[in-house]
């Protein structure tokens, strides 16, 4: 019975990965067709996107997100550990 429940998440993960790969391939194919049909417009879009990404302070934003995650990670880990200890204590009482 445990094998049946263990196989469900693996199957779900495999299907999700396969679906994501298929969708990514479809988007890539559509992009390739669009670029072949509109090369000049595609180059202009790429230059505009590159310019905007160059102007954004991505280093600061990424650093801030990492600092925030590290700040939140410690209490989350503490809460997770406490919940595991509580479950073990409940199982030992049963």
N, C-alpha and C positions, 0 to 999 in steps of 0.2 A: 504494500500500500504506500510506503514511503517513496518507493521508486516512481510510482505514478505521479505523485505530487512534485518530485524533484525534476521530472522530465518536462513538466509544464512551463516553468520559467525559461529553461534552456530553449525549448521550442519557440516560445514567444520571443526570446532574444534573437534567435536565428531568423525568424520571420521578419522581425523589425529591421534587422541588419540587411536582409535581402531587399525589403521594401525601400529602405533608404538608398541602397546602391542603385536600384532600378530608377528611383526618382531622380537621383543625382545624374545618372546617365541620360535620362530624358531631358533634364534641364541643360546639360552640356550639349546635347545634340541640337536642341532648339537654339541655343546661343550660337553654335557654329553656323547653323542655317541663316540666322539673322545677320551675323557678321559677313557671311559670303554675299548676302543680298544687299547690305548697306555698309560697305567698308569705310567710307569717309565718315559717315555719322558715327560708326562704332569707334573709330579712332578719336573723334572729338569727345565722345562720352568717356572713353578711357583716360584721355588727358584731363578732362574736368574732374573725374573721380580721383585721379592721382594728385591733382593740385589740392583738392579739398582734403584728402587724407594727409597730405604733407603739411597742411596748415593746422590740422587738429592736434591738440596736445595729447596724443595717444599714450606717450610714456607716462605722463602724470596721471591720466585716467586709469591706466592699467596698474600703476603703482598704488593708487588709492584703493582700487578694487581688491588688490592682493592684501593690503594692510587691513581693510575691512573684513575680509574673509578670515585672516589670521586672528583678528580680534573676536570674531564670532565663533571660530572653531573651538577655542578652549572651553567656553561654557557648554557648547553643544556636546563636546566629548565628555564632559563631566556629567551632563544629564543622561547621555546614552549609557555611561558606565553605571550610574545610579539605577537606571531602569533595569539593566541586566542583573545587578545585585538584588534588586527587589524581586525579579522573577525567580532567581535561584532560591531566595529565601522562601518564597511562596511554594515552590516545588518541594523544598525540604520539609515544610510543615505538612504537606499532603501525605 
